[in-house]
Amino acid sequence: AYGTLTVRSLLDTREHCLNEFNFPDPYSKVKQKENGIALKCFQSVIDSLDSLDWEERQFALVKGLLAGNVFDWGAKAVSE
């Protein structure tokens, strides 16, 4: 009735239920900690990207975007 069952649909359903019943995000503190660490690394990552030539920079950006999406979805191999 609701289409294909996927990890994404389960995550969306979980998020919907948390919001509908006013539950706080159980991972809020972990996300804040990770965001703080990421912000500390931000400038060095930008500097590193700036040092690459155009083609290498494009590849690095796409690779980073894809890795970030896979990590967000909780792929165990990526987090290891």
C-alpha positions in Angstrom: 0.0 0.0 0.0 2.9 2.4 0.7 5.4 1.3 -2.0 8.7 -0.5 -1.5 10.0 -1.0 2.0 13.5 0.5 2.1 15.9 1.8 4.8 15.0 5.3 3.6 11.2 4.7 4.1 11.9 3.3 7.6 14.0 6.3 8.5 11.3 8.7 7.2 8.6 6.8 9.1 10.7 7.0 12.3 11.3 10.7 11.8 7.6 11.3 11.2 6.5 9.5 14.4 9.1 11.3 16.5 7.8 14.7 15.2 4.1 13.7 15.4 4.3 12.7 19.0 6.8 15.5 20.0 9.7 13.2 21.0 13.1 14.8 21.0 15.7 13.6 18.6 17.4 10.8 20.5 20.7 11.4 18.6 20.7 15.2 19.1 23.8 15.2 21.4 25.7 12.9 19.1 24.9 15.1 16.1 26.0 18.3 18.0 29.3 16.7 18.9 29.9 15.5 15.4 29.0 18.9 14.0 31.5 20.6 16.3 34.2 18.3 15.2 33.3 18.8 11.6 33.4 22.6 12.0 36.9 22.4 13.4 38.1 20.4 10.4 36.2 22.6 7.8 38.9 25.1 7.0 41.6 22.5 6.5 39.3 20.5 4.1 38.6 23.7 2.1 42.3 24.5 1.9 43.0 21.0 0.8 40.4 21.2 -1.9 41.7 24.6 -3.0 45.1 23.1 -3.5 43.8 20.5 -6.1 43.6 21.2 -9.8 40.2 21.4 -11.3 39.7 17.8 -12.3 41.0 16.4 -9.0 38.8 18.8 -7.1 35.7 17.7 -8.9 36.4 14.1 -8.2 37.1 14.8 -4.5 33.9 16.7 -4.2 31.8 14.0 -5.8 33.5 11.3 -3.8 32.9 13.3 -0.6 29.2 13.8 -1.4 28.6 10.2 -2.1 30.5 9.0 1.0 28.5 11.5 3.1 25.2 10.2 1.8 26.2 6.5 2.3 27.4 7.4 5.9 24.1 9.2 6.7 22.2 6.1 5.7 24.2 4.2 8.3 26.3 1.8 6.1 28.4 -0.2 8.6 31.3 -0.6 6.1 31.6 3.1 5.6 31.6 3.9 9.4 34.2 1.3 10.0 
